């Protein structure tokens, strides 16, 4: 990463910086690989309930788990819990 002399707070990344970041992430188990079809389904989901159904369907493939619970913030003091089992997302 190099600093721009005109603006010392502006940095640019070179290809070497990006490769180093990727290598460090992989070495530290900080990377994740997701199926393209999963990302496509998430990107076209019209609402949060559909997103939860997509995650429920893919949870066994991505997370290797039959049951998953996700907490989503509703506001500063409340969470929305969604339990997923098999292909079903069940708001709690």
HELIX and SHEET records of a PDB file:
HELIX    1   1 UNK A   15  UNK A   27  1                                  13    
HELIX    2   2 UNK A   36  UNK A   44  1                                   9    
HELIX    3   3 UNK A   48  UNK A   62  1                                  15    
SHEET    1   A 2 UNK A   2  UNK A   3  0                                        
SHEET    2   A 2 UNK A  11  UNK A  12 -1                                        
SHEET    1   B 3 UNK A  67  UNK A  73  0                                        
SHEET    2   B 3 UNK A  79  UNK A  85 -1                                        
SHEET    3   B 3 UNK A  88  UNK A  91 -1                                        
END                                                                             
